[in-house]
Amino acid sequence: MGALQTIGPLIIFFAIFYFLLIRPQQNKQKKTKQMQSSLGKGDKIITIGGLHGVVDTIDDSTVTIKCNGNSRLTFDRQAIRDIVEKRTNPHEKKSEKSLEAKVGEAKDED
């Protein structure tokens, strides 16, 4: 009984520490790794330094980001903090915009 009273608070403290600190950090690392592995060309991203850009090319460990027109910067894949806009098909938005423009032109002519 005396040993349980001595070890009991330590076990409770470790359980609280695990569920409040260790487990959430592991989940966050898992989500970040999954996000970084799902990067694709045309995704709008933010780096850990706060740089906004569009993914131009992807290698095993590096990502080239297009910023402000023609400037391209190369970063490690781990430097990507967040995907702002996932682009599944690079031609999809262009065709939607051109379709909307054609519809708008047709309405103006009527």
Stockholm file with secondary structure:
# STOCKHOLM 1.0

chainA/1-110         MGALQTIGPLIIFFAIFYFLLIRPQQNKQKKTKQMQSSLGKGDKIITIGGLHGVVDTIDDSTVTIKCNGNSRLTFDRQAIRDIVEKRTNPHEKKSEKSLEAKVGEAKDED
#=GR chainA/1-110 SS CHHHHHHHHHHHHHHHHIIIIIHHHHHHHHHHHHHHHTCCTTCEEEETTCCEEEEEEECSSEEEEEETTTEEEEEEGGGEEEEEECCSCTTHHHHHHHHHHHHHHHHHHC
#=GC SS_cons         CHHHHHHHHHHHHHHHHIIIIIHHHHHHHHHHHHHHHTCCTTCEEEETTCCEEEEEEECSSEEEEEETTTEEEEEEGGGEEEEEECCSCTTHHHHHHHHHHHHHHHHHHC
//
